[in-house]
Amino acid sequence: MAESAPRRCCLGWDFSTQQVKVVAVDAEMNVFYEESVHFDRDLPEFGTRGGVHVHKDGLTVTSPVLMWVQALDIILEKMKASGFDFSQVLALSGAGQQHGSIYWQAGAQQALRSLSPDLPLHQQLQACFSISDCPVWMDSSTTAQCRQLEAAVGGAQALSCLTGSRAYERFTGNQIAKIYQQNPKAYSHTERISLVSSFAASLFLGSYSPIDYSDGSGMNLLQIQDKVWSQACLGSCAPHLEEKLGPPVPSCSVVGAISSYYVQRYRFPPGCKVVAFTGDNPASLAGMRLEEGDIAVSLGTSDTLFLWLQEPMPALEGHIFCNPVDPQHYMALLCFKNGSLMREKIRDEFASCSWSEFSKALQSTEMGNGGNLGFYFDVMEITPEIIGRHRFNTENHKVSAFPGDVEVRALIEGQFMAKRIHAEGLGYRVMSKTKILATGGASHNRDILQEKGALSSYSLGSSSVALELTL
């Protein structure tokens, strides 16, 4: 069999909660190679479940940093064994789970710069981290630090206007504050703090990679308008923090050439560029090629909205990040906990446990549902913070139930209309060129997709009164 011609390509890396993955993309944007390492399955010695350690308090959630390093070693060796031609890689970049943080021990940068190509990374970086188990996005143990940060800048809304979000337990500034307060010795021995994204880039760069604007927006530390660290926020969290973070950079920055370690061990070309890594949420906006006015909605266990904004209006709900594609613009993220699980409950209760019957109910009722409107939150919602089922009839009176087909439509229309209301609260406006891109499990249901027009085309009319009263 004749050997195939070399394919010049770029590598995209994903350091997510449960795995590290790589894809190779050629000049025509074709993915021709994929590989992954699943933490629980492939690295059982680290004892993770779902890629994390959940501590006894049920609030503290961490991941072992060396697990990520070893996963990278394994993937690179798999690629090498498969005959992957590293010499054709022109550039690489990637994404990391947002809000995770890594703490480099004093002297770690020198270790990165002097790696031996004869040994895998994880053997050479074992002593490079002042915190071995690092806080990740699932951690919710920093409520006290959140309140301290908000108080330091004049309240939750003031913090949101400054950094794009009110204080959240998983955000990195609050995690750093907790480590400084509870483990000051480890903090004092830390010379650099990375996000998962900039940590991953650092491994390829052979020196500390800067944090990019977009992922940095998820820290409660970056002034999203000026793209600089907020001195008030830094001072509230920990001393000498600015020098430990380094200056942030635009998300599309070329941060350097690949480390000589990869040139010698895997035969990467010396000119292979390392482009700043970003967070997984900003990467989703870039990967789905959103433009101004567009919406991406992920219909999964939770529903998530990604929005491209020009003039954001930070609020107490949702997040505003710097845009990873255009540093002059912004992106918004809204998360709704009552997503597919809520849809499945209504399906079971009012559509005989059948998606086919669920679709028939949507087909048999008209858009607008005759003025009947419902909002369904069986678990405490994130956006807004509310629980319960709330139904309003055409006279705008609260009622206890609807007929089955009306119930199904009320759920779907209510979910999409709520998304639009909260998106507009962050500065979103429907435009003539607006596109709505749907992904996630429920996006396979074409009848549900027909209702996503509520994001862009429904006239809310009197129904919005009930929405505002309820939410």
MOFENRA-V101514 format. One record per residue. PHI is phi as a letter, one per 30 degrees, with the letter a starting at -180 (none if undefined). OMEGA is omega in radians with two decimals (NA if undefined). Layout:
PHI_OMEGA + PHI_OMEGA
This chain:
none_-3.13 + d_3.11 + d_3.12 + d_-3.14 + d_3.10 + e_-3.14 + c_3.05 + d_-2.97 + a_2.97 + b_3.09 + c_3.03 + c_-3.08 + c_3.10 + b_3.06 + c_-3.03 + c_-3.07 + d_-2.99 + c_-3.08 + a_2.87 + c_-3.08 + b_3.06 + b_2.97 + b_3.03 + c_-3.07 + b_-3.12 + d_-3.04 + d_3.11 + c_3.11 + i_3.06 + c_3.03 + d_-3.08 + c_3.10 + a_3.05 + b_3.04 + a_-3.14 + a_3.00 + b_3.13 + c_-2.98 + d_-3.08 + d_-3.06 + d_-2.98 + c_3.12 + b_-3.06 + d_-3.11 + d_3.13 + d_3.00 + i_3.13 + d_2.96 + b_-3.02 + i_3.11 + i_-3.05 + b_2.94 + c_3.03 + c_-3.03 + d_-3.01 + d_-3.13 + d_-3.14 + i_-3.10 + c_-3.10 + d_-3.12 + b_-3.06 + b_3.03 + b_3.13 + d_-3.03 + d_-3.14 + d_3.06 + d_3.12 + d_-3.14 + d_-3.12 + d_3.08 + d_3.09 + d_3.08 + e_-3.08 + d_-3.13 + d_-3.12 + d_3.11 + d_3.06 + d_3.12 + d_-3.14 + d_-3.12 + d_-3.13 + d_-3.11 + i_3.14 + e_-3.07 + c_-3.13 + d_-3.07 + d_-3.12 + c_-3.09 + d_-3.12 + d_-3.08 + a_3.05 + b_3.05 + a_-3.13 + l_-3.09 + b_3.07 + b_3.05 + e_-3.10 + d_2.96 + i_3.03 + d_-3.09 + b_-3.09 + b_-3.00 + c_-3.09 + d_3.11 + d_3.05 + e_-3.11 + j_-3.07 + d_-3.11 + d_3.10 + d_3.09 + d_3.10 + d_-3.07 + d_-3.05 + b_3.14 + d_3.07 + d_3.13 + d_-3.12 + d_-3.06 + b_3.07 + d_-3.08 + d_-2.98 + d_3.10 + d_-3.07 + c_-3.07 + c_-3.06 + e_-3.08 + c_-2.99 + c_-3.04 + b_-3.14 + d_3.01 + b_-3.06 + d_3.07 + c_-2.97 + c_3.10 + d_3.13 + b_-2.99 + d_-3.12 + d_-3.11 + d_3.13 + b_-3.01 + c_-2.98 + c_-3.13 + e_-3.13 + d_-3.13 + d_3.08 + d_-3.12 + d_3.11 + d_-3.13 + d_3.13 + d_3.13 + d_-3.08 + d_-3.07 + c_3.08 + j_3.05 + j_-3.06 + d_-3.12 + d_3.10 + d_3.11 + d_3.12 + d_3.11 + d_-3.10 + d_-2.97 + c_3.12 + j_-3.14 + a_2.91 + d_-3.10 + d_3.09 + b_-3.06 + e_-3.09 + d_-3.07 + d_-2.86 + d_3.14 + e_3.14 + d_3.06 + d_3.10 + d_3.14 + e_3.12 + d_3.13 + d_3.11 + d_-3.11 + d_-3.02 + c_-3.12 + b_-3.05 + d_3.13 + d_3.12 + d_3.13 + d_-3.11 + d_3.12 + d_-3.12 + c_3.12 + c_3.13 + a_3.04 + c_3.12 + c_2.82 + d_3.12 + e_-3.12 + d_-3.10 + d_3.01 + d_-3.14 + d_3.11 + d_3.14 + d_3.13 + d_3.14 + d_-3.05 + d_-3.08 + i_3.04 + a_-3.05 + d_3.07 + d_3.10 + d_3.01 + d_3.14 + d_-3.08 + e_-3.01 + d_3.12 + d_3.08 + d_3.11 + d_-3.14 + c_-3.08 + c_-2.96 + i_-3.11 + b_-3.04 + c_3.01 + d_-2.99 + d_3.11 + d_-3.05 + c_3.13 + i_3.06 + b_3.09 + d_3.09 + d_-3.13 + d_3.13 + d_-3.13 + d_3.11 + e_-3.10 + d_3.12 + d_-3.02 + d_-3.05 + a_3.12 + d_3.06 + h_-3.02 + d_-3.09 + d_-3.13 + d_3.10 + d_3.14 + c_-3.05 + i_-3.11 + d_3.10 + d_-3.09 + b_3.03 + e_-3.02 + d_-3.12 + c_-3.08 + d_2.90 + d_-3.03 + c_3.08 + l_3.08 + c_-3.09 + d_-3.14 + e_3.11 + d_3.09 + e_-3.09 + d_3.07 + d_-3.08 + d_-3.05 + d_-3.03 + b_3.12 + i_2.90 + d_3.05 + d_-3.12 + e_-3.12 + d_3.14 + e_-3.06 + d_3.00 + c_3.10 + c_-3.09 + e_3.02 + d_3.12 + b_3.14 + d_-3.09 + d_3.13 + d_3.02 + e_3.12 + d_3.10 + d_3.11 + d_3.14 + d_-3.08 + d_3.11 + d_3.03 + h_3.09 + d_3.04 + b_-3.11 + e_-3.14 + i_-3.14 + d_3.06 + b_2.91 + c_3.13 + b_3.09 + c_-3.07 + c_-3.12 + b_3.08 + e_2.86 + c_3.05 + c_-3.13 + b_3.07 + c_2.97 + c_-3.09 + b_3.00 + c_-3.09 + b_3.02 + c_-3.14 + b_-3.07 + d_3.04 + b_-3.09 + e_-3.08 + b_3.14 + d_3.09 + c_3.13 + i_-3.07 + b_2.97 + c_3.08 + c_2.95 + d_-3.08 + d_-3.10 + d_-3.09 + c_-3.12 + b_-3.07 + d_3.08 + d_-3.13 + c_-3.02 + b_2.99 + b_3.08 + c_3.09 + b_3.06 + b_3.14 + b_3.14 + b_-3.03 + d_-3.09 + d_-3.11 + c_-3.05 + d_3.12 + d_3.09 + d_3.10 + d_3.12 + d_3.11 + d_3.12 + d_3.04 + e_-3.10 + d_-3.07 + d_-2.97 + b_-3.13 + b_3.02 + h_3.11 + i_-3.02 + b_3.04 + d_3.09 + d_3.10 + d_3.07 + e_3.13 + d_3.12 + d_3.11 + d_3.10 + d_-3.12 + d_-3.04 + d_-3.13 + c_-3.08 + d_3.04 + e_-3.06 + j_2.98 + h_3.12 + i_-3.13 + i_3.10 + d_-3.01 + b_3.14 + b_3.08 + b_-2.90 + b_-3.11 + b_-3.14 + d_2.98 + b_-3.11 + e_-3.07 + d_3.05 + d_-3.08 + b_-0.03 + d_3.13 + d_-3.03 + a_3.12 + b_3.09 + j_3.08 + c_-3.03 + b_-3.08 + c_3.13 + b_-3.14 + d_-3.04 + d_3.07 + d_3.14 + i_3.05 + c_3.13 + d_-3.13 + b_-3.05 + d_-3.10 + a_3.01 + b_2.90 + e_-2.99 + e_-3.10 + d_3.08 + d_3.13 + d_-3.12 + d_-3.14 + d_3.13 + e_3.11 + d_-3.04 + d_3.14 + d_3.14 + d_3.12 + d_-3.09 + d_3.13 + d_3.08 + d_3.11 + d_-3.12 + d_-3.13 + e_-3.10 + d_3.06 + d_3.12 + d_3.09 + d_3.11 + c_3.09 + j_-3.12 + d_3.04 + b_3.07 + d_3.13 + b_-3.12 + d_-3.11 + c_-3.08 + e_3.00 + c_3.05 + c_-3.13 + c_-3.11 + c_3.07 + b_-3.10 + j_-3.02 + e_-3.07 + d_3.13 + d_3.08 + d_-3.13 + d_-3.03 + d_-3.14 + d_3.03 + d_3.14 + d_3.11 + d_-3.08 + d_3.13 + d_3.01 + e_3.08 + e_3.11 + d_-3.02 + b_-2.95 + b_-3.11 + d_2.94 + d_-3.02 + d_3.09 + h_-3.07 + d_3.14 + d_-3.10 + d_3.10 + d_3.12 + d_3.13 + e_-3.10 + d_3.12 + d_-3.06 + d_-3.00 + c_NA
